[in-house]
Structure formats: C-alpha cells, structure tokens
C-alpha cells in the first residue's frame, strides 16, 4: 500500500459529534413533540359548560391530566397551555354541575316543606 491510497483522518476541532436517533433525540432541537389529547380535553370541557355537565367534563379532566403530564415532560410543548385550559374548564364545569344539583335539592326540599305546610292548615 502506498501513502496516497489512504485518506488522512483530520480531528474534529468543534467537539464531539452528536448523533440523533429517531425517537430518542431531543424534540426541542428537532421540532417534534409527542402528541397529546389536549384538543379533545378542551372540547369535552367546553361541552360540559354548555350543558352536558359531568358526562363530558370528567372525561375531559382525565384527558387534560394526561396531556399535562406529557407536556410537563417536554418543556416548551405547544399543547401545554391548551391542556391547562382544558383542566380549568373541566373543573369549573364539574363545580357548576354540583352547585346546580345542590340548588335543585334545596328547591325540592323547600317545595316539599311548602306542600306539607299547605295540607295542615
């Protein structure tokens, strides 16, 4: 072998070379984040406010919590704010549903008390 057939190896003066493996690389550097269910959680929370009460607010809360966990693991995740909003809206919907049920219970008790008082003059 002569010296001309072999290529010379030059050292890398910029530092060690960083290799990114698909699925393992830093999502902030690549620009890809794992998907979340934040949009579905927000829609379910809003539907809970519009009158579907806990039937949609509780699943929305569960989806919002899972979306917040995923967004918390990846700083700068674009769905973090939407997940927080879905969490708040779902809790507000649940609290309003409980308050309305308590109001109905008070009205029913008051109506029963009035009807019992009207029968006994």
Contact map, one row per residue, 1 for C-alpha under 8 A:
1110100000000000000000000000000000000000000000000000000000000000000000000000000000000000000000000000000000000000000000000
1111110000000000000000000000000000000000000000000000000000000000000000000000000000000000000000000000000000000000000000000
1111110000000000000000000000000000000000000000000000000000000000000000000000000000000000000000000000000000000000000000000
0111111000000000000000000000000000000000000000000000000000000000000000000000000000000000000000000000000000000000000000000
1111111000000000000000000000000000000000000000000000000000000000000000000000000000000000000000000000000000000000000000000
0111111100000000000000000000000000000000000000000000000000000000000000000000000000000000000000000000000000000000000000000
0001111110000000000000000000000000000000000000000000000000000000000000000000000000000000000000000000000000000000000000000
0000011111000000000000000000000000000000000000000000000000000000000000000000000000000000000000000000000000000000000000000
0000001111100000000000000000000000000000000000000000000000000000000000000000000000000000000000000000000000000000000000000
0000000111110000000000000000000000000000000000000000000000000000000000000000000000000000000000000000000000000000000000000
0000000011111000000000000000000000000000000000000000000000000000000000000000000000000000000000000000000000000000000000000
0000000001111111000000000000000000000000000000000000000000000000000000000000000000000000000000000000000000000000000000000
0000000000111110000000000000000000000000000000000000000000000000000000000000000000000000000000000000000000000000000000000
0000000000011111000000000000000000000000000000000000000000000000000000000000000000000000000000000000000000000000000000000
0000000000011111100000000000000000000000000000000000000000000000000000000000000000000000000000000000000000000000000000000
0000000000010111110000000000000000000000000000000000000000000000000000000000000000000000000000000000000000000000000000000
0000000000000011111000000000000000000000000000000000000000000000000000000000000000000000000000000000000000000000000000000
0000000000000001111100000000000000000000000000000000000000000000000000000000000000000000000000000000000000000000000000000
0000000000000000111110000000000000000000000000000000000000000000000000000000000000000000000000000000000000000000000000000
0000000000000000011111011100000000000000000000000000000000000000000000000000000000000000000000000000000000000000000000000
0000000000000000001111111000000000000000000000000000000000000000000000000000000000000000000000000000000000000000000000000
0000000000000000000111111000000000000000000000000000000000000000000000000000000000000000000000000000000000000000000000000
0000000000000000000011111000000000000000000000000000000000000000000000000000000000000000000000000000000000000000000000000
0000000000000000000111111100000000000000000000000000000000000000000000000000000000000000000000000000000000000000000000000
0000000000000000000111111110110000000000000000000000000000000000000000000000000000000000000000000000000000000000000000000
0000000000000000000100011111110000000000000000000000000000000000000000000000000000000000000000000000000000000000000000000
0000000000000000000000001111111110000000000000000000000000000000000000000100000000000000000000000000000000000000000000000
0000000000000000000000000111111110000000000000000000000000000000000000000001000000000000000000000000000000000000000000000
0000000000000000000000001111111000000000000000000000000000000000000000000000000000000000000000000000000000000000000000000
0000000000000000000000001111111100000000000000000000000000000000000000000000000000000000000000000000000000000000000000000
0000000000000000000000000011111110000000000000000000000000000000000000000000000000000000000000000000000000000000000000000
0000000000000000000000000011011111000000000000000000000000000000000000000000000000000000000000000000000000000000000000000
0000000000000000000000000011001111100000000000000000000000000000000000000100100000000000000000000000000000000000000000000
0000000000000000000000000000000111110000000000000000000000000000000001000000000000000000000000000000000000000000000000000
0000000000000000000000000000000011111000000000000000000000000000000000000000000000000000000000000000000000000000000000000
0000000000000000000000000000000001111110000000000000000000000000011001100000001000000000000000000000000000000000000000000
0000000000000000000000000000000000111111100000000000000000000011011000000000000000000000000000000000000000000000000000000
0000000000000000000000000000000000011111110000000000000000000011001000000000001001100100000000000000000000000000000000000
0000000000000000000000000000000000011111111000000000000000000000000000000000000001100000000000000000000000000000000000000
0000000000000000000000000000000000001111111100000000000000010010000000000000000000000000000000000000000000000000000000000
0000000000000000000000000000000000001111111110000000000000111111000000000000000000100110000000000000000000000000000000000
0000000000000000000000000000000000000111111111000000000000010001000000000000000001101110110000000000000000000000000000000
0000000000000000000000000000000000000011111111100000000000010000000000000000000000000100000000000000000000000000000000000
0000000000000000000000000000000000000001111111110000000110110000000000000000000000000000010000000000000000000000000000000
0000000000000000000000000000000000000000111111111000000110011000000000000000000000000110110010000000000000000000000000000
0000000000000000000000000000000000000000011111111100000010000000000000000000000000000000110000000000000000000000000000000
0000000000000000000000000000000000000000001111111111100110000000000000000000000000000000000000000000000000000000000000000
0000000000000000000000000000000000000000000111111111111110000000000000000000000000000000010011000000000000000000000000000
0000000000000000000000000000000000000000000011111111100010000000000000000000000000000000110110000000000000000000000000000
0000000000000000000000000000000000000000000001111111100000000000000000000000000000000000000000000000000000000000000000000
0000000000000000000000000000000000000000000000111111100000000000000000000000000000000000000000000000000000000000000000000
0000000000000000000000000000000000000000000000111111111110000000000000000000000000000000000000000000000000000000000000000
0000000000000000000000000000000000000000000000111111111110000000000000000000000000000000000011001000000000000000000000000
0000000000000000000000000000000000000000000000010001111111000000000000000000000000000000000011001000000000000000000000000
0000000000000000000000000000000000000000000000010001111111100000000000000000000000000000000000000000000000000000000000000
0000000000000000000000000000000000000000000110110001111111110000000000000000000000000000000000000000000000000000000000000
0000000000000000000000000000000000000000000111111001111111111000000000000000000000000000011011000000000000000000000000000
0000000000000000000000000000000000000000000000000000011111111100000000000000000000000000010001000000000000000000000000000
0000000000000000000000000000000000000000100100000000001111111110000000000000000000000000000000000000000000000000000000000
0000000000000000000000000000000000000001111110000000000111111111000000000000000000000110010000000000000000000000000000000
0000000000000000000000000000000000000000100010000000000011111111100000000000000000000110011000000000000000000000000000000
0000000000000000000000000000000000000000100000000000000001111111110000000000000000000000000000000000000000000000000000000
0000000000000000000000000000000000001101100000000000000000111111111000000000000000000000000000000000000000000000000000000
0000000000000000000000000000000000001100110000000000000000011111111100000000000000110110000000000000000000000000000000000
0000000000000000000000000000000000000000000000000000000000001111111110000000000000100010000000000000000000000000000000000
0000000000000000000000000000000000011000000000000000000000000111111111000000000000000000000000000000000000000000000000000
0000000000000000000000000000000000011100000000000000000000000011111111100000001100100000000000000000000000000000000000000
0000000000000000000000000000000000000000000000000000000000000001111111110000000100110000000000000000000000000000000000000
0000000000000000000000000000000000000000000000000000000000000000111111111000000000000000000000000000000000000000000000000
0000000000000000000000000000000001010000000000000000000000000000011111111100000000000000000000000000000000000000000000000
0000000000000000000000000000000000010000000000000000000000000000001111111111111100000000000000000000000000000000000000000
0000000000000000000000000000000000000000000000000000000000000000000111111110100100000000000000000000000000000000000000000
0000000000000000000000000000000000000000000000000000000000000000000011111110000000000000000000000000000000000000000000000
0000000000000000000000000010000010000000000000000000000000000000000001111111100000000000000000000000000000000000000000000
0000000000000000000000000000000000000000000000000000000000000000000000111111100000000000000000000000000000000000000000000
0000000000000000000000000001000000000000000000000000000000000000000000100111110100000000000000000000000000000000000000000
0000000000000000000000000000000010000000000000000000000000000000000000110111111100000000000000000000000000000000000000000
0000000000000000000000000000000000000000000000000000000000000000000000100001111110000000000000000000000000000000000000000
0000000000000000000000000000000000010100000000000000000000000000001000100000111111100000000000000000000000000000000000000
0000000000000000000000000000000000000000000000000000000000000000001100110001111111110000000000000000000000000000000000000
0000000000000000000000000000000000000000000000000000000000000000000000000000011111111000000000000000000000000000000000000
0000000000000000000000000000000000000110010000000000000000000000000000000000001111111100000000000000000000000000000000000
0000000000000000000000000000000000000110110000000000000000000001101100000000001111111110000000000000000000000000000000000
0000000000000000000000000000000000000000000000000000000000000001000100000000000111111111000000000000000000000000000000000
0000000000000000000000000000000000000000010000000000000000000000000000000000000011111111100000000000000000000000000000000
0000000000000000000000000000000000000100111010000000000000011001000000000000000001111111110000000000000000000000000000000
0000000000000000000000000000000000000000110010000000000000011001100000000000000000111111111000000000000000000000000000000
0000000000000000000000000000000000000000000000000000000000000000000000000000000000011111111100000000000000000000000000000
0000000000000000000000000000000000000000010011001000000000000000000000000000000000001111111110000000000000000000000000000
0000000000000000000000000000000000000000010111011000000011011000000000000000000000000111111111000000000000000000000000000
0000000000000000000000000000000000000000000000000000000010001000000000000000000000000011111111100000000000000000000000000
0000000000000000000000000000000000000000000000001000000000000000000000000000000000000001111111110000000000000000000000000
0000000000000000000000000000000000000000000010011000110010000000000000000000000000000000111111111000000000000000000000000
0000000000000000000000000000000000000000000000010000110011000000000000000000000000000000011111111100000000000000000000000
0000000000000000000000000000000000000000000000000000000000000000000000000000000000000000001111111110000000000000000000000
0000000000000000000000000000000000000000000000000000000000000000000000000000000000000000000111111111000000000000000000000
0000000000000000000000000000000000000000000000000000110000000000000000000000000000000000000011111111100000000000000000000
0000000000000000000000000000000000000000000000000000000000000000000000000000000000000000000001111111110000000000000000000
0000000000000000000000000000000000000000000000000000000000000000000000000000000000000000000000111111111000000000000000000
0000000000000000000000000000000000000000000000000000000000000000000000000000000000000000000000011111111100000000000000000
0000000000000000000000000000000000000000000000000000000000000000000000000000000000000000000000001111111110000000000000000
0000000000000000000000000000000000000000000000000000000000000000000000000000000000000000000000000111111111000000000000000
0000000000000000000000000000000000000000000000000000000000000000000000000000000000000000000000000011111111100000000000000
0000000000000000000000000000000000000000000000000000000000000000000000000000000000000000000000000001111111110000000000000
0000000000000000000000000000000000000000000000000000000000000000000000000000000000000000000000000000111111111000000000000
0000000000000000000000000000000000000000000000000000000000000000000000000000000000000000000000000000011111111100000000000
0000000000000000000000000000000000000000000000000000000000000000000000000000000000000000000000000000001111111110000000000
0000000000000000000000000000000000000000000000000000000000000000000000000000000000000000000000000000000111111111000000000
0000000000000000000000000000000000000000000000000000000000000000000000000000000000000000000000000000000011111111100000000
0000000000000000000000000000000000000000000000000000000000000000000000000000000000000000000000000000000001111111110000000
0000000000000000000000000000000000000000000000000000000000000000000000000000000000000000000000000000000000111111111000000
0000000000000000000000000000000000000000000000000000000000000000000000000000000000000000000000000000000000011111111100000
0000000000000000000000000000000000000000000000000000000000000000000000000000000000000000000000000000000000001111111110000
0000000000000000000000000000000000000000000000000000000000000000000000000000000000000000000000000000000000000111111111000
0000000000000000000000000000000000000000000000000000000000000000000000000000000000000000000000000000000000000011111111100
0000000000000000000000000000000000000000000000000000000000000000000000000000000000000000000000000000000000000001111111110
0000000000000000000000000000000000000000000000000000000000000000000000000000000000000000000000000000000000000000111111111
0000000000000000000000000000000000000000000000000000000000000000000000000000000000000000000000000000000000000000011111111
0000000000000000000000000000000000000000000000000000000000000000000000000000000000000000000000000000000000000000001111111
0000000000000000000000000000000000000000000000000000000000000000000000000000000000000000000000000000000000000000000111111
0000000000000000000000000000000000000000000000000000000000000000000000000000000000000000000000000000000000000000000011111
